[in-house]
């Protein structure tokens, strides 16, 4: 996290991550089209508590529910001031999933997660597989289930995405990934 909260800087860092890693490395082959059509909503939260973040997450879920996909297909809720600890972030995902159900959006929206210290269960912190979900800040990614289903159905061999991403990150490594996201890259 940063010492001084600068929403413009946070958004610029997230856009750089999207453009260079998610799209540039083709980690998500579905991201390029919605990003190019300006259908990715990036919200930099000023929440400093989990409760405030959960309230904002509910607002963003309702906005996505009530907005046509042609206007906003997906939302990245970036929250640099809360849940910097990955274990706390991971625990919060249960609250996010419960909110999806409470708002009767199960089967409509799903929440994906990215974090600077993301670690899959059963891995070591420096395992390359974890880099696939590393982001410059903690991010809750709201996805429309219909959009995900359409994208996966149209993609040949969607099961190969994870394997390809892990291979990409193993080749790039932690240092290479850091350089990719730096201002100088």
C-alpha positions as CSV (number, residue, x, y, z in Angstrom):
1,X,0.0,0.0,0.0
2,X,1.0,3.6,-0.3
3,X,1.6,6.2,2.4
4,X,-0.5,8.9,0.8
5,X,-3.7,7.9,-0.9
6,X,-3.7,9.1,-4.5
7,X,-6.7,7.8,-6.4
8,X,-5.3,8.9,-9.8
9,X,-2.0,7.1,-9.2
10,X,-3.9,4.0,-8.1
11,X,-6.0,4.0,-11.2
12,X,-2.9,4.5,-13.4
13,X,-1.2,1.6,-11.7
14,X,-4.2,-0.6,-12.3
15,X,-4.5,0.4,-15.9
16,X,-0.8,-0.4,-16.4
17,X,-1.3,-3.8,-14.8
18,X,-4.4,-4.4,-17.1
19,X,-2.6,-3.3,-20.2
20,X,0.8,-4.9,-19.6
21,X,0.0,-8.1,-17.7
22,X,-3.7,-9.1,-18.0
23,X,-4.0,-8.0,-21.6
24,X,-0.4,-7.7,-22.7
25,X,0.6,-11.2,-21.5
26,X,-2.9,-12.5,-22.5
27,X,-3.5,-13.8,-18.9
28,X,-7.2,-13.3,-19.6
29,X,-8.0,-13.7,-23.3
30,X,-11.4,-12.1,-22.7
31,X,-10.2,-8.8,-21.2
32,X,-8.9,-7.1,-24.3
33,X,-12.3,-6.7,-26.1
34,X,-14.2,-5.3,-23.1
35,X,-11.3,-3.0,-22.2
36,X,-11.0,-1.7,-25.8
37,X,-14.8,-1.0,-25.7
38,X,-14.4,1.0,-22.4
39,X,-16.7,-1.5,-20.7
40,X,-14.4,-2.0,-17.7
41,X,-15.3,0.1,-14.7
42,X,-12.4,0.9,-12.4
43,X,-13.5,2.2,-9.1
44,X,-10.8,3.3,-6.6
45,X,-12.3,2.9,-3.2
46,X,-11.5,5.3,-0.4
47,X,-12.8,2.8,2.2
48,X,-10.6,2.3,5.2
49,X,-12.6,-0.4,6.9
50,X,-14.0,-3.7,5.8
51,X,-17.5,-2.6,6.6
52,X,-17.2,0.5,4.3
53,X,-15.7,-1.7,1.6
54,X,-18.6,-4.2,1.9
55,X,-21.1,-1.4,1.6
56,X,-19.3,-0.1,-1.5
57,X,-19.1,-3.6,-3.0
58,X,-22.9,-3.9,-2.6
59,X,-23.4,-0.5,-4.4
60,X,-21.1,-1.7,-7.2
61,X,-23.0,-5.0,-7.5
62,X,-26.3,-3.1,-7.8
63,X,-24.8,-0.7,-10.3
64,X,-23.6,-3.6,-12.5
65,X,-26.9,-5.4,-12.1
66,X,-28.8,-2.3,-13.2
67,X,-26.5,-1.2,-16.0
68,X,-26.6,-2.9,-19.5
69,X,-23.5,-4.9,-20.2
70,X,-22.9,-2.8,-23.3
71,X,-22.2,0.1,-21.0
72,X,-20.4,-1.6,-18.2
73,X,-19.5,-5.3,-18.5
74,X,-17.2,-5.7,-15.5
75,X,-16.1,-3.7,-12.5
76,X,-12.7,-3.6,-10.7
77,X,-13.2,-2.4,-7.2
78,X,-9.7,-1.4,-6.1
79,X,-9.2,-0.9,-2.4
80,X,-5.7,0.2,-1.5
81,X,-6.4,1.3,2.1
82,X,-8.1,-1.9,3.5
83,X,-7.3,-5.6,3.4
84,X,-3.6,-5.2,2.6
85,X,-3.0,-8.4,4.5
86,X,-3.7,-11.3,2.1
87,X,-5.2,-13.6,4.8
88,X,-7.6,-10.9,5.9
89,X,-8.4,-10.3,2.2
90,X,-9.0,-14.0,1.6
91,X,-11.3,-14.2,4.6
92,X,-13.2,-11.1,3.3
93,X,-14.0,-13.1,0.1
94,X,-16.5,-15.1,2.1
95,X,-18.3,-11.8,3.0
96,X,-18.3,-10.8,-0.7
97,X,-19.8,-14.2,-1.8
98,X,-22.4,-13.9,1.0
99,X,-23.3,-10.4,-0.3
100,X,-23.8,-11.9,-3.8
101,X,-26.3,-14.3,-2.3
102,X,-28.0,-11.7,-0.1
103,X,-28.6,-9.4,-3.1
104,X,-30.0,-12.4,-5.0
105,X,-27.2,-12.2,-7.6
106,X,-26.0,-15.8,-7.3
107,X,-25.8,-17.0,-10.9
108,X,-25.7,-13.3,-12.1
109,X,-22.5,-12.0,-10.7
110,X,-19.3,-13.5,-9.4
111,X,-16.4,-12.0,-7.5
112,X,-12.8,-12.8,-8.6
113,X,-9.9,-11.6,-6.6
114,X,-6.4,-10.1,-7.1
115,X,-3.9,-9.0,-4.5
116,X,-0.2,-7.9,-4.3
117,X,0.5,-11.0,-2.1
118,X,-2.0,-13.4,-3.6
119,X,-1.2,-17.0,-2.7
120,X,-3.1,-20.1,-3.8
121,X,-3.7,-22.8,-1.2
122,X,-0.9,-25.4,-1.1
123,X,1.7,-23.1,-2.7
124,X,4.7,-21.3,-1.3
125,X,4.6,-17.4,-1.4
126,X,7.2,-17.2,-4.2
127,X,5.6,-19.9,-6.5
128,X,5.1,-18.5,-10.0
129,X,1.5,-19.7,-10.1
130,X,0.6,-17.0,-7.5
131,X,1.8,-14.2,-9.9
132,X,-1.3,-15.0,-12.1
133,X,-3.4,-13.3,-9.5
134,X,-0.9,-10.6,-8.3
135,X,-2.1,-7.0,-8.8
136,X,-0.6,-3.7,-7.6
137,X,-3.4,-3.4,-5.0
138,X,-6.2,-5.6,-3.6
139,X,-8.9,-5.8,-6.2
140,X,-12.4,-7.3,-6.1
141,X,-13.4,-8.1,-9.7
142,X,-17.1,-8.2,-10.4
143,X,-17.9,-10.3,-13.4
144,X,-21.3,-11.0,-15.1
145,X,-21.9,-14.8,-15.3
146,X,-23.5,-14.4,-18.7
147,X,-20.4,-12.6,-20.1
148,X,-18.1,-15.2,-18.7
149,X,-20.2,-18.1,-20.1
150,X,-20.2,-16.5,-23.6
151,X,-16.5,-15.8,-23.5
152,X,-15.6,-19.3,-22.4
153,X,-17.9,-20.9,-24.9
154,X,-16.3,-18.9,-27.8
155,X,-12.7,-19.7,-26.7
156,X,-11.1,-22.9,-28.0
157,X,-9.8,-25.0,-25.1
158,X,-10.5,-22.6,-22.1
159,X,-9.0,-25.2,-19.8
160,X,-5.6,-24.4,-21.3
161,X,-5.6,-20.8,-20.1
162,X,-4.5,-21.7,-16.5
163,X,-1.6,-23.9,-17.7
164,X,-0.5,-21.3,-20.3
165,X,-0.6,-18.5,-17.6
166,X,1.5,-20.6,-15.2
167,X,4.1,-21.3,-17.9
168,X,4.2,-17.6,-18.8
169,X,4.7,-16.6,-15.1
170,X,7.4,-19.3,-14.6
171,X,9.2,-17.9,-17.6
172,X,8.8,-14.3,-16.5
173,X,9.5,-14.8,-12.8
174,X,8.8,-12.4,-10.0
175,X,11.5,-10.0,-11.0
176,X,10.4,-9.9,-14.6
177,X,6.8,-9.4,-13.5
178,X,7.9,-6.5,-11.3
179,X,9.8,-4.9,-14.2
180,X,6.8,-5.3,-16.5
181,X,4.6,-3.3,-14.1
182,X,7.2,-0.6,-13.3
183,X,6.9,3.0,-14.6
184,X,10.1,2.5,-16.6
185,X,8.9,-0.6,-18.6
